[in-house]
Amino acid sequence: MKSFRFGLTVTAICFLILAAVSCSGLSEKPGTAFIADYSVAKESTLRNIPRSYIDFVREHYHIAYQHTSHGTHITYGLNGLQRYKDGDEALFGVTFNGVPVSGKLDFEDYALGSYHADGVDASDLSRNETAFIQATRNFLDAPENSDINVVMWSWCSIFEHNVRGNYLPGMQALINEYGAGGSKPRASITPVTFIFMTGHAQEGNNIGEGRPKNQADIIRDFCEDNNYYCLDYFSIESHDYADDTYYSDCSDDSNSSLYGGNYNSGFQSAHAEGEDWFINYNPVNDESGYGAHLTQHITANRKAYAFWWILARNAGWNGL
């Protein structure tokens, strides 16, 4: 049984006030500052986040994450980031086992799948398009999860899934119930932030109805319209880290015929490990690895940067 540690301290109230002031002053299109795409999935952006927000996130956020193979990019990246450069072990410290540790981000990996309805596979968003809804309710209603205040589900393949008809209404229903001002009693004590995700790229097959780029556009538009947070897998995978070039034919591993190879491997081979990129680590066995379906570390590096960016924005950082 986990202890309940989240509460509105004086510090938390100050950050909530700062968040309201910051968001009211945004000059760009409403909601665009809530999408973690290729433009923020950079080490330079991460290093510009004021430490006070990172410290606040580590002490007050409790994450529940459910995924299968492609979702490992985030967890491998988070585990590698905390051992990247001097000071990162303290600054970006994280635990994955569901036992909160003071000073580290409580990130509960594979947290929600076992809370599925009877006979339903809720391993990720792709296995059953609506299974995540009841699994999330079961998880958040369980007393042992009373401290969880961020929930995120990952896709495997998003190809030809009914994003408009199932995913978006399902997420909205959960927000209406467990988000700030939600109808569930729990929402008045520990409201939950839900992070949306787009799906991974599919080499040479990203454009067209039901395909990854178009599905990503649907999810991004919904999040922008409603000021919801989104970790944009497709955007991060389809843009070269070196110069932000977009490759419409890319794979999830950044292979592209338009580029003539693997652009993230090209960046990695031309830059120094430990200075410009880091080795990712599997949080299950703590062994080094790229992340499932990858042959380079950059993709998971970038998704870790993007995830911390989302949490800092949610904590009140204005992104400037």
Stockholm file with secondary structure:
# STOCKHOLM 1.0

chainA/1-320         MKSFRFGLTVTAICFLILAAVSCSGLSEKPGTAFIADYSVAKESTLRNIPRSYIDFVREHYHIAYQHTSHGTHITYGLNGLQRYKDGDEALFGVTFNGVPVSGKLDFEDYALGSYHADGVDASDLSRNETAFIQATRNFLDAPENSDINVVMWSWCSIFEHNVRGNYLPGMQALINEYGAGGSKPRASITPVTFIFMTGHAQEGNNIGEGRPKNQADIIRDFCEDNNYYCLDYFSIESHDYADDTYYSDCSDDSNSSLYGGNYNSGFQSAHAEGEDWFINYNPVNDESGYGAHLTQHITANRKAYAFWWILARNAGWNGL
#=GR chainA/1-320 SS CCCCCCCCCHHHHHHHHHHHHHHHTCCSSTTGGGEECTTTCSHHHHHTSCHHHHHHHHHHCEEEEECCSTTHHHHHHHHHHTTSSTTHHHHTCEECSSCCCTTSEEEEETCSGGGCCTTCCCSSTTTSTTHHHHHHHHHHHSGGGTTCCEEEECCSCCTTCCIIIIIHHHHHHHHHHHSTTCSSGGGGTSCCEEEEECCCCCTTCCSSTTSHHHHHHHHHHHHHHHTCCEECHHHHHHBCTTTCCBCTTCCTTCEETTTTEEHHHHHHHHSCBTTTBCCCBCTTTCCBCCCTTCSSSHHHHHHHHHHHHHHHHHTTCCCC
#=GC SS_cons         CCCCCCCCCHHHHHHHHHHHHHHHTCCSSTTGGGEECTTTCSHHHHHTSCHHHHHHHHHHCEEEEECCSTTHHHHHHHHHHTTSSTTHHHHTCEECSSCCCTTSEEEEETCSGGGCCTTCCCSSTTTSTTHHHHHHHHHHHSGGGTTCCEEEECCSCCTTCCIIIIIHHHHHHHHHHHSTTCSSGGGGTSCCEEEEECCCCCTTCCSSTTSHHHHHHHHHHHHHHHTCCEECHHHHHHBCTTTCCBCTTCCTTCEETTTTEEHHHHHHHHSCBTTTBCCCBCTTTCCBCCCTTCSSSHHHHHHHHHHHHHHHHHTTCCCC
//
